[in-house]
């Protein structure tokens, strides 16, 4: 499932974590982990249910060492996490130094999945609909939404899709009545823009 406890410890976006809550990184620096904490983490380790950490271009461009961000050893990182991305993410990396880093110096194994065959249209539509409902559709790129869709896909594969929030919380209670007209006008404009974006993306795919 998308694990908010782990995502909260990753000070960057976008990234999606899918998998069990078997391991929770300590908020303390790694060298301060007690023997009891290390033993507890080891007892919880189950190699058959590793967390899938799906990364976007931002993480690769900034050359982030994910084990250090999570305050765990690189050995434990390999045990508890599979790092996954999409070929569309790799295609976005144009900088030569960044590409050299990805090809030769990544401190973890990167599993690159082909977006066109790995993702179903249903997974992508699910993310599109959710983003439209939250008002994030216009601010997310096509690849951003594919990365999130990969999280939906892996949650299904792991049998944890029931734990993923598929519809956003209704925010109507936060809209003051005296601003209703302004909200309605904004919603109408957003729908028109979303339809235009859908049409543009459809045209791009046909090309």
N, C-alpha and C positions, 0 to 999 in steps of 0.2 A: 504494500500500500504506500501511498505518498506519506512519508513520515515527517510530520511537522516538527518533532523534537530534533531531528537531525538537520532538517532544512534550516531551522532557526540558528544553528551553529555555523552555517555557511554564510559568511558575510559578503555574498555576491549573488547576482541573479543573471540570467535564469539558470536554474539547475533543478533537476527533479530526482528525488530518491524514491525508489520502489523496493520493497522487501520487508522482512520481518523486523520487529523491534528488539531483536536478540542482543544488539550491542548498542550501548549509549556512551558516546565519548565523554570523558570527564571535562568539566569546565576548567580544571587545573592544567598547568603545563604538564607535558608528558613525564618529565623527570620527577614530578611530585606524586605520581600515581602510587598509591600504597600497594603492598603485596596482596592485600585482601581484594582490592579493586581489580588487579591483574588476574587473580585467581577466579574472581566472579565472572569477568569477561571471558576467560578461557573456558569456564564451565558452560557458558551460554553459547559458545561457538558451535555452529552447525554448518559444515561446509556445503550442505545441500540446499541451504536457504540464505545465500548471500544477498546483501542489498545491492540493487542495481543503481548506480549513480550515473545519471544521464547528463552530459555536459554540453554546453553551447559554446559558440565561438569565443565569447568573452573570457572563459576560463583558460582556453588554449592560448589566446593572445597575451594574457597577463602571466602566462607560465606559472600558474599557481600549483604549488605542491599540496595536493589535497590532504595527504596524511598530516602535514603540519597544521593545516587549517582546522582539522578535526582533533588535533592534539592526541594522536595515536602514533605508534611506531609504524614504519613502512612495512614491517613484517605483518603486523595486525591488519593494516590497511589491505594488503593482498588477501588476507584470510576473509575479511568481512565484506569487501566491496568488489563488484565488477564495474569497471568504468566503461560506459557505452556512449557512443555518439552516432551521428548520421553522416553519410557521405556529403549531404548538402551543407553540413556545418564545415567540413573540411574544405569544401569548394569556396567557402567564404573567406578563407585565410589566404590573402594575397601576399602578405609580407614574407620576403625570402627567409629572414631570420626565424620568424615564427614557424614557417614550414619546415625549416631545418630542425628546429626544436621538436616538432611533432614527429618527424621521421627518425630522429636519432637520439634525442635526449629526454624523452618523456620518462618520469620516474615511476610510471605504472604502465601496465598493459592497456591499450586502448582498443576496444572492440568497435569497429566501424561498420554500421549496418546500412544497407542500401535502402533509402527512404521509399523509393518507388515500389519495392516488393515487400519491405518489412511492414509498412503502415497500410492499413485499410482505409478506404474513404470514410467508413463509419467512424473510425477513431479520429480522423481529422475533422469531420463534421461535428463530432461531440465537442471538440475544443473550440471550433468556430462559434457554435451556439452558446457555449459557456462564456466566451469572451464578449460576445454581443450583449449578453444579459448583464455582464458586469461593467460594460462600457470600455473594455480594454481592447476591443477588436481593432480599432484604428491604430493603436500604439504598438501592436505586436506585428512583427514581420512574418512572412510566410514560413520561414525557417524556424522562428521562435515557436510558432504553433505546431510545427512538426515535432520539435523537441518535446513539447508537452504531450503531444499525441503519442509519442514513443513511450511516455510514462503510462498512459492509458493502456497501450498495447501490452506492456510488460506486466502491468497489474492484472490484466486478463490472463496472461500466460501463467502467472503465479497463483491464479485462483483467488485473488484478493480484490477484484474489481468492486465487490459489494462494499468494501471499506472506503472506496474513493468517493468523495463528494461530487456528484454528477450535475447538480444544479446549485447555483449560488443562493445564498440566503436572501430572502426578500428584504429589500432596503426601503420599502415604501414608508415604513414608520419613521424614517429619518428625513422625510420630505415635509417641511412646514407647509401647512395648508395655504398660507398667503403667497407662497412661491409656486403653487401648483401650475399656474399658467406658464411660467418660465420653464419649469421642468418638462411640461408637455411639449413646448416648442423645441426644446433641446432634443428631446427624444425623437421627435419627428425628423429633425435635421440629421440626427445620428443614423436613423434607419435609412435615409436617402444615401448618406455617405457609405454605409455598409453595403448597400445594394450596388453602388458604383464600384466599390473595392472587389466585391464578388465577381462583377462583370469583367473588371480588368484582369483578375487572376484567371478567370476562365479563358479570356482571350490569349493570355500568356501561355497557358497550357496547350491551347490549340495550335499555337505557333511552334 
